[in-house]
Amino acid sequence: MVVMTHLRDVKMIKDKTLEQIDPMKQAIMLMKKHQVKMDEDFLVTLETNKSQIKEVSERALGPVKETILPL
């Protein structure tokens, strides 16, 4: 049961985090529209972080799911 709780928690955190990316992306686009100067390209950083979140989640969930699936 504890394993299932951890799997659920990882999935919930991943989903919440990914839901927050679109509003952040819209805010960045709005700032760019109004010529707000930024030191780096946050859209690229945001997309990189999005892919990293998905990758880490899969690495965390994948092996565990495969192990408990036959049970």
C-alpha positions in Angstrom: 0.0 0.0 0.0 2.8 2.4 0.8 4.2 1.9 -2.7 0.9 2.8 -4.3 0.7 5.9 -2.1 4.2 7.0 -3.3 3.2 6.4 -6.9 0.1 8.4 -6.5 2.0 11.3 -4.9 4.6 11.4 -7.6 1.9 11.5 -10.3 -0.1 14.2 -8.5 3.0 16.4 -8.1 3.9 15.9 -11.7 0.4 16.7 -12.9 0.2 19.9 -10.7 3.6 21.1 -11.9 2.7 20.5 -15.5 -0.6 22.4 -15.1 1.3 25.4 -13.9 3.6 25.6 -17.0 0.9 26.9 -19.4 0.0 29.9 -17.2 3.7 30.7 -16.8 4.2 30.4 -20.5 1.3 32.8 -21.1 2.8 35.3 -18.6 6.2 35.2 -20.4 4.5 35.7 -23.8 2.7 38.7 -22.4 5.9 40.2 -21.0 7.6 39.7 -24.4 4.6 41.4 -26.1 5.2 44.4 -23.9 9.0 44.4 -24.5 9.9 43.5 -21.0 13.7 42.9 -21.0 14.8 39.5 -19.7 18.3 38.2 -19.2 17.5 34.8 -20.6 14.9 33.1 -22.8 12.5 31.8 -20.2 10.4 30.0 -22.8 13.3 27.7 -23.6 14.0 27.2 -19.9 10.3 26.4 -19.2 10.2 23.8 -22.0 13.4 22.2 -20.9 12.1 22.0 -17.3 8.8 20.5 -18.6 10.6 17.7 -20.4 12.9 17.1 -17.4 9.9 16.8 -15.1 8.3 14.2 -17.4 11.6 12.3 -17.6 12.2 12.3 -13.9 8.7 11.1 -13.3 9.0 8.3 -15.8 12.3 7.2 -14.2 10.7 7.2 -10.8 7.5 5.5 -11.7 8.5 3.2 -14.6 10.6 0.6 -12.8 8.2 0.5 -9.8 5.2 0.1 -12.0 6.8 -2.8 -13.9 7.7 -4.5 -10.6 4.3 -4.3 -9.0 2.2 -4.8 -12.2 2.3 -8.6 -12.1 1.1 -8.6 -8.5 
